[in-house]
Amino acid sequence: MANSEHLAKIKEGVKAWNEWRKANPKIFPDLREAVLTSAGLASADFSITDLSAADLNGANLTRADLYGAHLSGTHLGRAHLGRAYLDSADLSEANLREADLILAHLNGAHLDGADLSGAHLLSASLRGASLSGANVTDAGVGWTIFGDNDLSDVKGLETVRHRGPSTIGIDTIYRSHGNIPLAFLRGAGVPDNFIEYMGSLTGKALEFYSCFISYSTKDQKFAARLYADLQNNGVRCWFAKHDMQGGKYTIDQIDRAIQMQERLLLILSPKSMKSRWVETEIIKARKREVTEKRRVLFPIRLVPFKVIQDWKCFDSD
């Protein structure tokens, strides 16, 4: 439980609190389990303060000094922590769902098991932060610094929303032993040629295949999910939504892509079976199979097998 004197002082307001802290530098405030929901705490001095299990949901902590603060198990959902100083803070198991951490300093912070799902981490610095078991599902990043972090055990990295490029340090790649989702690396702006080379740096053998995904635009949602899953498992894909270039003939780009990729993954559905584009792509893949004497076409069926057997595109030449 919180120290009653310390709790009463913070409830007097930030100005009174900061003056009290300045006059009593040797006191380390105890605000454990304090209920400060939606409190206005902007610029408050919470350095080396025990806020374990406190309820700070929706609190305004903009520019607050939380250096070395104990925030283990603290509820910070929807809290505003923009420009807050959280260096070396203990945020283990903290609830930071949808928290505003834009421009926050989280260097050396302990975020093990923290829930950062939906949090806003744009331009935040996470140098040396411990993130084992942290959940970043749907978190927003961009111009975010990941330096000297182990990301191998972070949950939801492949779902992160990239608002711009981020910095992924070589030390982070080494500490993670290369176990970082490829979708996250690509979203952060790491080029493919480095990702391929990364395997040799970390001693992790990465197998890269290449596929062309053939689908109807009516199956866009399924195709996008397939693309993301393949990318995360080291399979490079040509996917029209991401790889089609403006200013060039569509048919020429598709021809070249089918010729360059090792395999064509065909999403078979009632919609794709009526698509002239898909039919053309299948014919080109079948011609490659005849010429190269190897399998190129790999159907992923969303229709009964009998329907596929009766489809004219699979008649033998």
C-alpha positions, 0 to 999 in steps of 0.5 A: 500500500502507498505511504499515506503522506506521500499519496496526500502530497501528490494529490495536492498537485504537481507543483506541490509534489515537485517542490516537496521532492526538491526539499526532500532529496533523500526520500524515495516516495512510496506510491504502491497501488495508488489510484491515480486514474486520469490524473494530471501528472505532466512534468511530475518528478517520479524519479526513483519512486515506487509506483508498483501496481498503481492505477495510472490508466489514462493519466497525463504523464507527459514529460514526467521524470520516471528515471529509475521508477518502479512500475512493475505491474503498474496500469498505464493503459491509455496513459500519456507518456510522450517525452517522458523520461523512463530510462532504467524504469522497472516496467515489468508486467506493466499494462501499457496498452495503447499508451502514448510513448511518442518520443519517450526515453526508455533506455535501459528500461525493464519491460519484461512481460509488459503489455505494449499492444497498440502503444504509440512508440514513434520516435521512442528510444529503447536502447538497452531496454529489456523486452523479454516476453513483452507484447507489442501487437499492433503497436505503432513504430517509426523512427524508433530506436532498437539498440542493444535489445534482444527481440527474439522473445517479443510477441507480436512483432510481425503485427507492428504498424510501421509509420516510418523507418526505424533503427535496428542496431547490429547489436540488436540483431546479434543479441536476438540471434537473428530471430526477428520476424522478417516482416518487422525488419522489412517494415523497419526499412532493413533491405533484403540483401542485408537480411540475407547476409544477416544469417551468416552474421548470426550463425542462423541458416536462413533459407530463402525461396521465392514465390509468385502469388496468383490470386483474385483481388476478391481474395485480397485479405487471404492473399495478404495473410498468406504473404505475411506468413510466408515473409515471416518464415523466410519465403520471399514473394512477389505480391502484386499489392506490394511489388507492382510498379507504376508507369510500367505495363502490368502484363510485362511486370507479371511475365517477368515476375513469373519467370523470375520466381521459383514457384507460383502459389495459386489461390484457388477460389470461386472468384479466382477460377473466373479471373482471366488474369489468374488463368493467364498466370496458370498457363504461363506457369504450366509452360514453365513446368513443361520447359524446365521439367519441374513443378512450378505451380502449387495450388492452395485450394479454397474450393472442393478438389472435384471442382479443380479437377473439372477446371479447364486450366488443369487439362494436360497439354 
